[in-house]
């Protein structure tokens, strides 16, 4: 099938303009959804087929649908921004398309052609651009995902799949109001192990993190940080974000993506911007005991997490059963702020895009 414009069916009952405006005043994250969605089907016999943009509606699934039993499911997350001239744009969407293909390969699923992925995202934003929230930090968050849709019970790759994109009006990800987030060190749970699905963006990784995240909340923290599965010593990532460590010698360290850590697109962008800021960037393993020692000695001056939803977020406090320690003064550091501002300005068209990261879509 070709990857041109998909057939479009308008939602016959769209949300009223006044009601939409009321929802966009404070949309939060992941609660307010737009009027339409994209669907594309796949079968071993037909390949990719029946692509369309249509009304957002519930799915009807047979109780024996494969995804419900064997968790063959992957997803992506990216944002659409409104630029200064009023046009809409996506940030590095081709990287999401390629990571989606890598995730599909790991989960024994068919790889969606890159251009079809991009067309699905572009067209949905064009159709539902009125759902962009006119607030500080507002965006339209896109959630492309694919599920195994064959009706069968048996441990094998599905012969049928459903790819979809839904869209959500989004405000700020964290609501605590604190100048920096606090994180809890998980000592009993791990997110991924070598040979597993840590580098794929699949629902199972996030399901496995929920009990640890709940523990973090009970400890009064915003997020959980996971250590490696083998030695339970090396810092890996948060439940859904990559970590960066800035030292007093001007070096910036982040754990390497060696199969257990998601290759974040925001992470890759931060690496590029940090090098342009003159920082000595290192992708190296970092031990939990060294993290505490460096924070207490003052050698470690800033820590931040990054991801599509939260962008760049400072880490102020780290807690564990061994006690708590603070990063710097416990707030947002100067370099963290500089990198965040630079990244956001590029995403929203307020700074020159010398890397070709921003793709206008109308």
Order of alpha helices (4+ residues) and beta strands (2+ residues): beta-alpha-beta-beta-beta-alpha-beta-beta-beta-alpha-alpha-beta-beta-beta-alpha-beta-beta-beta-beta-alpha-beta-alpha-beta-beta-beta-alpha-beta
